[in-house]
Amino acid sequence: PGRLSRLEREARALAALNHPNIAQIYGVERSGGAPALVMELVEGLTLADRIAQGPLPVAEAVRIARQIVEALQAAHEHGIV
């Protein structure tokens, strides 16, 4: 019960974020008795998929790093670590 309560609190905090580099969280549902986050579907490659394709050119790596940093900054500004 404590873990589920914490998950729900964190989901509500994350759902309050509105940033283009952070997937939107819509809620918490149960599936087969296990809690699961209901999140926005973001189309495209994962970072792991992209890295598996081979080395990233510097410009692409900088663009990706900038998106990550901007998302982290937005989360930190809302008290999410």
Phi, psi and omega per residue, in radians:
P1 nan -0.663 3.132
G2 -1.158 -0.690 3.134
R3 -1.193 -0.698 3.120
L4 -1.136 -0.726 3.103
S5 -1.062 -0.758 3.118
R6 -1.122 -0.761 3.115
L7 -1.035 -0.765 -3.137
E8 -1.141 -0.711 3.095
R9 -1.093 -0.795 -3.129
E10 -1.169 -0.640 3.101
A11 -1.109 -0.722 3.111
R12 -1.117 -0.727 3.116
A13 -1.116 -0.771 3.133
L14 -1.190 -0.606 3.136
A15 -1.125 -0.421 3.131
A16 -1.296 -0.288 3.117
L17 -1.286 2.453 3.063
N18 -2.365 1.668 -3.077
H19 -2.527 2.427 -3.087
P20 -1.115 -0.319 -3.129
N21 -1.808 0.235 3.102
I22 -2.230 2.149 3.115
A23 -1.084 2.398 -3.128
Q24 -1.292 2.413 3.055
I25 -1.813 2.244 -3.096
Y26 -1.730 -0.373 3.126
G27 2.855 -3.032 3.101
V28 -2.111 2.255 3.114
E29 -2.203 2.873 3.055
R30 -1.868 2.399 3.096
S31 -2.337 1.964 -3.102
G32 1.080 0.527 3.139
G33 1.513 -0.159 -3.134
A34 -1.785 2.398 3.107
P35 -1.276 2.578 3.127
A36 -2.526 2.475 3.062
L37 -1.377 2.384 3.033
V38 -1.728 2.009 -3.018
M39 -2.188 2.803 3.030
E40 -1.045 2.436 3.036
L41 -1.483 2.119 3.116
V42 -1.906 1.994 -3.111
E43 -1.294 2.658 3.048
G44 2.059 -3.132 3.138
L45 -1.277 2.569 2.938
T46 -1.367 2.877 3.092
L47 -1.078 -0.684 3.113
A48 -1.073 -0.719 3.098
D49 -1.078 -0.766 -3.112
R50 -1.125 -0.750 3.139
I51 -1.124 -0.629 3.131
A52 -1.129 -0.368 3.126
Q53 -1.298 -0.273 3.138
G54 2.328 3.104 -3.093
P55 -0.985 2.484 3.093
L56 -1.541 2.337 2.987
P57 -1.070 2.646 -3.078
V58 -0.959 -0.770 -3.103
A59 -1.073 -0.692 3.128
E60 -1.214 -0.714 3.112
A61 -1.080 -0.719 3.122
V62 -1.142 -0.732 3.130
R63 -1.073 -0.778 3.123
I64 -1.146 -0.787 3.130
A65 -1.052 -0.694 3.133
R66 -1.098 -0.723 3.127
Q67 -1.110 -0.721 3.125
I68 -1.121 -0.808 -3.123
V69 -1.094 -0.736 3.129
E70 -1.118 -0.663 3.096
A71 -1.160 -0.787 3.106
L72 -1.086 -0.714 3.120
Q73 -1.071 -0.771 3.125
A74 -1.087 -0.748 3.117
A75 -1.112 -0.803 -3.128
H76 -1.107 -0.638 3.115
E77 -1.133 -0.367 3.102
H78 -1.751 0.230 3.079
G79 1.379 0.269 3.130
I80 -1.784 2.169 -3.079
V81 -1.769 nan nan
